[in-house]
Amino acid sequence: GYEWLRERSNVKAAIQVFEYGTSIMPTNANLYDSLGEAYFINEDYDLASVSFKRSLTLNPKNDNAVKYLIKIESKTK
């Protein structure tokens, strides 16, 4: 998933991989963060926000999630 996301070669496949990852490891903050990034790149800001907020719940020190939530807020106003 990370490779597809990094290269932007198949963002939808990356989303599927990260969704699967969160389904089998629902307490992994990093997976939710990565899923949020994939949704963000796919311009699905509502789902990105949900994923980043879940990541923050699991890891309150996730600065990346905070950064993206600020970006989402500025794009959806």
N, C-alpha and C positions, 0 to 999 in steps of 0.2 A: 504494500500500500504506500509506504513512504517513497519508494522509487517513482511510482506513477504520479504521486502528488508533487514530488520535487521537480520532475520533468514536465509536469502538466500534460503527460501523454495520454492518461486515461483516468481522469478525475472520478468518473462514475464508478469505475472498478475499485479505485482507492476507497471511495465511500463504502462500497459493499464490504471490503476487507475490514475496515475500521468498525462498521456496524456489527459484523460478525464477531470481531474481537471484543467489543463491549458487551455482546450478548453472552460470551463465555467467561469474560473477566470483568464483571460489572463494577468492580471497585478499583479499576486501574485508571487513575486520573490522566495518565499520559495518552491512553487510547482515546478518551473523550476529548482531550485537547487536539489530538491529530484529526479526529472526526470533525471537530469544529472547524479546523483549518480547511479541511476538504469541502465542507459545506460552504464556507466563506468563499473559497475559490470558485465554487459552483454558483455563487451568488444566491444561495439559499440562506439568507441572514437569520430567519426565524429559527431554523434548525441549528444553525451555527451557534446562536445565542444560547439555546437550550444545552447544547453540548459543552460549551465553555462554562456555563454556570454549574453544570454537573461536575466538571473537572475541578472547578474552584471549591465546590462542596467537599470533594474528596481530598483536595490539596489546596488549602487556603493560601499557600505561598506561590501559586502558579501565576507569575507575572505575565507570562505570555497570554493566558486567558483574559486577564484584565486588559491588556493592550488591545486584544481583538474585540472585546466587548465595547471598548471606547470607539474603535473603528466602526463597528456595527451601528452604534448609536448615531454616529455622525452621518452614516450612509442612509439611515432610515428616518431621519427627521424631515 
